[in-house]
Amino acid sequence: MTQSDFLSADFPDAVDIPDLDISGPERFFNRELSWLGFNWRVLEEAENPRVPLLERLRFLSISATNLDEFYTVRVAGLRELAMAGNTTPAADGLSPTEQLVLIDNNARKLMETQQRVLMALLSELEDQNIAVLRRDNLTAADKKHLDEVFLTQVFAVLSPLAIDPAHPFPFIPNTGYALALQLERTQDKRPLQALLPIPAQIDRFVPLPAESGTHRFLPLEELLVINITQLFPGYKLKDYFEFRVLRDSDLEVEEEAEDLVREFEVALKRRRRGEVVRLTHSAGAPAKLKSVIMEELGVDQNEVIELNGMVGMSDLKELVLDARPDLLWPNFTPRVPERVSDHDGDMLAAIHNKDMLLHHPYETFDMVVRFLQQAARDPNVVAIKQTLYRTSRDSPIVEALCEAAEDGKSVTALVELKARFDEAANIRQSRRLERAGAHVVYGFLDLKTHAKISTIVRREGDQLVTYTHYGTGNYHPITARVYTDLSFFTCDTALGRDATKVFNYLSGYAQPEKLDNLAISPTTLKPRLLELIAAEAGHAHAGKPAVIWAKMNSLIDSEVIDALYAASQAGVKISLVIRGICGLRPGVKGLSDNIRVKSIVGRFLEHSRIVCFGNGAGLPHKKARVFISSADWMGRNLNRRVETLVEIENPTVKAQIVSQILAANLADVAQSWVMGPDGVFERPPLPEGTFAFNCHRFFMENPSLSGRGSAGASDVPKLTHTED
């Protein structure tokens, strides 16, 4: 299927795959291999000539960081299952061991490609006067400058370590980077094996004095090799190699932990010492020295990867220079919504006037912060309740909650301690909130709270009015600059009551009853989804227009996928925008004839979760049922997390979501990859001079979607002819 096919109101003909058992596990794609496919798409953006050069370097760094996390969590989990002898297959039929073999083959090719892409980018950077040098390229002036840098900025934090019976092998933490050294004493040629761990607190790339506007850098490892004799006086360097360690980073917490915070603090210390799951090293490592390192780290050859190039590519983000805006995305400043400006910046007044939808990052996340800051300072606000899954280190949201608590308002904060890789930060934030007088709860031991809800209760006359924020993304002002998400603000009584019931569930464990516009996992969200999909299939059977549009990060839950297959066979036209993992096989005759899938990878990270059902009238249409959610369609989100699925009933907001946001995502060509029945995502080359609709650019360039009208909607290519 080409991109032009995807824009068509008519779905392309399904493909007949003779050897495919559409009732067996082959109807699903493997989760881990699908994720690797996504990371290949990220990497390919590093080669996309339409992307500015330094942004391409950033994509390369992101692909490396993604792969690191994949190994420390997903591969680590599979490795543990395989070592325990677990042969239970995944939904696609592959056992843990079989998955590990396929992952290893794919990941090694990915890393080889990363090295090739880096070489090409470094060459282009040199043409743009940005150079990464080696020690052989240094001038006398450079060496003099680096001597000063080494002595004043590096030497004091280094800890050279001998490897011998008197010096136990040191601990190398997760993502730890080190030099393995083979030295010889000049006095008697006595050999010495040693390690030089490279502290993460020092930048990987050392800037050199500029020459004629050129930005020049030396990798830190090169500086260390130059100065080995200062670290090991009386020795000379015979050989060395660089290596980097990845460890199992999944946390295990006792089910009956009496003090959850203390248990997580202990678990975080265990994480640093998790088993090594991958060792990467530079080419040409001396065999004996490499053998010592492998033995001490407890890895076998299958877990060791030799790289002919740079070790630790995630550090390349340091070279994305603000000083070269000509090589970056054009500057973009998120807009303040017109509705808020119309009310002189008063968020509560704007919400009281009418429900409001904000589309981040195009509309500033500062409005979410202002919502809470205003509440903290409003003498008529009596209570604030807030979920916190991920937030920034110096969070203005936490600051506002603390201010409100210190002012005597009732503040309840649900802090999720199990937010992977943010556990330590969330513990710090919870301590800070407690000191300010907020009531901090941690939800459930066996469930993550991933829902994005905030409520403000304000006394207005003789009534208490609840202002509610439902979001699709985290309360994180930093990531909100690059993640596309939705914020829905309302003072609708039913939606406020639903939110309050969810907070009572989180703090008191009593399952909420009779939610009006809300479904939550792990109790009602998945059944509601399955019911809505089945209802759309019913419309198709009745000969009515039947359409589903959905957008999310990942689709892997087998029961939901089977429901979509059944709806497709009933005649429902299903268009999916899945950024990352997709276990569904689209466009297969007799299985998914009416399902098409695309992925958008571009300037911003697509993060919002939206689903629209034609409800017997097609899309877009005023009768459609529209939902926003915090949940991807994965087992973990639907069964092991607290998530929200919010129905949007306000006609203006529904139109914004369907006719503008989702329509633009479906119409995007410039940043889109279309998934084939074989699971491969393809982006056919665009003919030179052809207009390619770019949804990110569209939203940046058009007026606020949450303004007084729906400006810009007419510029979105029309996908169907059923609008009303």
WOHU-V271580 format. One record per residue. N is the residue number from 0. RES is the residue in one small letter. OMEGA is omega in whole degrees, -180 to 180 (* if undefined). Layout:
# WOHU-V271580
n,res,omega
N,RES,OMEGA
N,RES,OMEGA
This chain:
# WOHU-V271580
n,res,omega
0,m,178
1,t,179
2,q,179
3,s,175
4,d,-176
5,f,180
6,l,-176
7,s,175
8,a,179
9,d,-180
10,f,179
11,p,179
12,d,178
13,a,-178
14,v,176
15,d,178
16,i,-170
17,p,-174
18,d,-176
19,l,175
20,d,-173
21,i,175
22,s,-178
23,g,-177
24,p,180
25,e,178
26,r,177
27,f,171
28,f,-179
29,n,-178
30,r,-173
31,e,179
32,l,176
33,s,177
34,w,177
35,l,176
36,g,176
37,f,-178
38,n,171
39,w,179
40,r,175
41,v,-180
42,l,-178
43,e,173
44,e,177
45,a,177
46,e,-176
47,n,-177
48,p,178
49,r,-179
50,v,178
51,p,-170
52,l,-179
53,l,175
54,e,175
55,r,176
56,l,178
57,r,178
58,f,177
59,l,178
60,s,180
61,i,180
62,s,179
63,a,178
64,t,177
65,n,-177
66,l,176
67,d,-178
68,e,178
69,f,180
70,y,-175
71,t,-179
72,v,-173
73,r,-180
74,v,178
75,a,180
76,g,178
77,l,179
78,r,180
79,e,178
80,l,-179
81,a,-179
82,m,178
83,a,179
84,g,-179
85,n,-179
86,t,-179
87,t,-178
88,p,171
89,a,-178
90,a,-179
91,d,175
92,g,-178
93,l,176
94,s,177
95,p,-179
96,t,179
97,e,178
98,q,-179
99,l,179
100,v,-179
101,l,178
102,i,-178
103,d,180
104,n,-178
105,n,-176
106,a,178
107,r,177
108,k,178
109,l,-179
110,m,175
111,e,180
112,t,176
113,q,-180
114,q,179
115,r,179
116,v,179
117,l,180
118,m,180
119,a,-180
120,l,179
121,l,178
122,s,178
123,e,178
124,l,177
125,e,178
126,d,179
127,q,176
128,n,171
129,i,-172
130,a,171
131,v,-172
132,l,169
133,r,-174
134,r,180
135,d,-177
136,n,-172
137,l,174
138,t,177
139,a,179
140,a,177
141,d,-177
142,k,178
143,k,178
144,h,-178
145,l,174
146,d,180
147,e,179
148,v,-178
149,f,-175
150,l,-174
151,t,-173
152,q,-172
153,v,-169
154,f,-172
155,a,-177
156,v,-179
157,l,177
158,s,177
159,p,-171
160,l,175
161,a,175
162,i,177
163,d,-176
164,p,-179
165,a,-178
166,h,180
167,p,-179
168,f,-175
169,p,176
170,f,175
171,i,-174
172,p,176
173,n,-174
174,t,178
175,g,-174
176,y,-175
177,a,170
178,l,172
179,a,-169
180,l,172
181,q,-173
182,l,177
183,e,179
184,r,-176
185,t,-176
186,q,-174
187,d,179
188,k,178
189,r,-177
190,p,177
191,l,172
192,q,-176
193,a,175
194,l,172
195,l,176
196,p,-178
197,i,-175
198,p,179
199,a,-178
200,q,180
201,i,179
202,d,-178
203,r,-177
204,f,-176
205,v,180
206,p,176
207,l,178
208,p,-178
209,a,176
210,e,178
211,s,177
212,g,180
213,t,173
214,h,-176
215,r,-178
216,f,173
217,l,176
218,p,-177
219,l,-179
220,e,177
221,e,178
222,l,-179
223,l,179
224,v,178
225,i,-173
226,n,-179
227,i,-177
228,t,175
229,q,178
230,l,179
231,f,-179
232,p,179
233,g,179
234,y,171
235,k,-176
236,l,178
237,k,-180
238,d,178
239,y,168
240,f,178
241,e,173
242,f,-178
243,r,-172
244,v,169
245,l,-177
246,r,174
247,d,-176
248,s,177
249,d,-179
250,l,172
251,e,-179
252,v,-180
253,e,-176
254,e,-177
255,e,-179
256,a,-179
257,e,180
258,d,-173
259,l,-179
260,v,-179
261,r,180
262,e,179
263,f,177
264,e,177
265,v,-179
266,a,179
267,l,177
268,k,178
269,r,-178
270,r,-178
271,r,-175
272,r,179
273,g,-179
274,e,179
275,v,179
276,v,176
277,r,175
278,l,175
279,t,180
280,h,-180
281,s,-177
282,a,175
283,g,-179
284,a,176
285,p,-171
286,a,-177
287,k,-179
288,l,178
289,k,180
290,s,178
291,v,-179
292,i,-179
293,m,-179
294,e,-178
295,e,-180
296,l,176
297,g,179
298,v,174
299,d,-173
300,q,180
301,n,-178
302,e,-179
303,v,-179
304,i,177
305,e,-179
306,l,178
307,n,-177
308,g,-174
309,m,173
310,v,179
311,g,-176
312,m,179
313,s,-179
314,d,-179
315,l,179
316,k,178
317,e,-177
318,l,176
319,v,-166
320,l,173
321,d,-179
322,a,178
323,r,-179
324,p,179
325,d,180
326,l,-180
327,l,172
328,w,175
329,p,-178
330,n,179
331,f,178
332,t,179
333,p,-176
334,r,167
335,v,-177
336,p,-180
337,e,-178
338,r,-180
339,v,177
340,s,179
341,d,-180
342,h,176
343,d,177
344,g,-178
345,d,-178
346,m,-176
347,l,178
348,a,179
349,a,-179
350,i,179
351,h,180
352,n,-175
353,k,173
354,d,-176
355,m,176
356,l,174
357,l,180
358,h,-179
359,h,3
360,p,-176
361,y,172
362,e,-165
363,t,175
364,f,177
365,d,179
366,m,176
367,v,177
368,v,-180
369,r,177
370,f,-178
371,l,178
372,q,179
373,q,179
374,a,-178
375,a,-174
376,r,-178
377,d,-178
378,p,-180
379,n,176
380,v,-177
381,v,-176
382,a,175
383,i,174
384,k,-169
385,q,169
386,t,178
387,l,177
388,y,172
389,r,173
390,t,-175
391,s,-177
392,r,176
393,d,-169
394,s,174
395,p,178
396,i,176
397,v,178
398,e,179
399,a,179
400,l,178
401,c,179
402,e,180
403,a,180
404,a,180
405,e,178
406,d,176
407,g,178
408,k,176
409,s,-177
410,v,175
411,t,180
412,a,173
413,l,-178
414,v,-179
415,e,-179
416,l,-175
417,k,177
418,a,-170
419,r,179
420,f,173
421,d,-177
422,e,-177
423,a,179
424,a,-179
425,n,174
426,i,178
427,r,-179
428,q,-180
429,s,177
430,r,-179
431,r,179
432,l,179
433,e,179
434,r,-179
435,a,179
436,g,177
437,a,174
438,h,-176
439,v,175
440,v,-174
441,y,177
442,g,-172
443,f,179
444,l,-174
445,d,179
446,l,170
447,k,173
448,t,-175
449,h,-180
450,a,-179
451,k,-175
452,i,173
453,s,176
454,t,176
455,i,179
456,v,-174
457,r,177
458,r,180
459,e,-173
460,g,179
461,d,-179
462,q,170
463,l,-179
464,v,-180
465,t,174
466,y,-172
467,t,172
468,h,170
469,y,-179
470,g,174
471,t,-177
472,g,-175
473,n,176
474,y,-172
475,h,-175
476,p,-178
477,i,-180
478,t,179
479,a,177
480,r,-176
481,v,177
482,y,173
483,t,-178
484,d,178
485,l,172
486,s,179
487,f,180
488,f,-179
489,t,167
490,c,174
491,d,-175
492,t,-177
493,a,179
494,l,176
495,g,178
496,r,177
497,d,-179
498,a,180
499,t,178
500,k,178
501,v,178
502,f,177
503,n,176
504,y,-178
505,l,-177
506,s,-175
507,g,175
508,y,-180
509,a,-177
510,q,-178
511,p,178
512,e,173
513,k,172
514,l,-174
515,d,-174
516,n,-170
517,l,167
518,a,-179
519,i,170
520,s,10
521,p,-173
522,t,-170
523,t,-173
524,l,-179
525,k,176
526,p,179
527,r,178
528,l,-179
529,l,178
530,e,-180
531,l,178
532,i,179
533,a,179
534,a,179
535,e,175
536,a,177
537,g,177
538,h,179
539,a,179
540,h,-179
541,a,179
542,g,178
543,k,174
544,p,-177
545,a,-173
546,v,170
547,i,169
548,w,179
549,a,180
550,k,-180
551,m,178
552,n,-173
553,s,176
554,l,-176
555,i,-177
556,d,-172
557,s,-179
558,e,178
559,v,179
560,i,178
561,d,177
562,a,177
563,l,176
564,y,-179
565,a,179
566,a,178
567,s,-180
568,q,176
569,a,179
570,g,179
571,v,176
572,k,-172
573,i,178
574,s,-174
575,l,172
576,v,-175
577,i,-176
578,r,-170
579,g,-174
580,i,175
581,c,179
582,g,-179
583,l,180
584,r,-175
585,p,169
586,g,179
587,v,-178
588,k,179
589,g,-178
590,l,-173
591,s,-177
592,d,-172
593,n,179
594,i,173
595,r,-174
596,v,173
597,k,178
598,s,178
599,i,176
600,v,-176
601,g,-175
602,r,-180
603,f,-180
604,l,-179
605,e,-171
606,h,-176
607,s,177
608,r,-175
609,i,172
610,v,-179
611,c,178
612,f,-179
613,g,175
614,n,176
615,g,-178
616,a,-179
617,g,180
618,l,-9
619,p,-179
620,h,-177
621,k,179
622,k,-177
623,a,173
624,r,-171
625,v,-177
626,f,167
627,i,-171
628,s,170
629,s,-169
630,a,163
631,d,-178
632,w,179
633,m,179
634,g,-177
635,r,-178
636,n,-175
637,l,-174
638,n,-172
639,r,178
640,r,168
641,v,-176
642,e,179
643,t,169
644,l,-172
645,v,175
646,e,178
647,i,-178
648,e,178
649,n,-174
650,p,-179
651,t,-180
652,v,177
653,k,-179
654,a,178
655,q,-177
656,i,-173
657,v,-170
658,s,-179
659,q,-171
660,i,-178
661,l,180
662,a,179
663,a,178
664,n,180
665,l,-178
666,a,-177
667,d,177
668,v,-170
669,a,-174
670,q,-169
671,s,173
672,w,-178
673,v,-176
674,m,177
675,g,179
676,p,179
677,d,179
678,g,-179
679,v,175
680,f,-179
681,e,173
682,r,-178
683,p,179
684,p,-179
685,l,177
686,p,-179
687,e,177
688,g,180
689,t,177
690,f,178
691,a,-178
692,f,-178
693,n,-174
694,c,178
695,h,179
696,r,179
697,f,-178
698,f,177
699,m,-172
700,e,-176
701,n,-180
702,p,-176
703,s,178
704,l,-179
705,s,180
706,g,-175
707,r,179
708,g,176
709,s,-177
710,a,176
711,g,-176
712,a,-178
713,s,-179
714,d,179
715,v,178
716,p,-180
717,k,-176
718,l,-179
719,t,179
720,h,-178
721,t,-176
722,e,-179
723,d,*
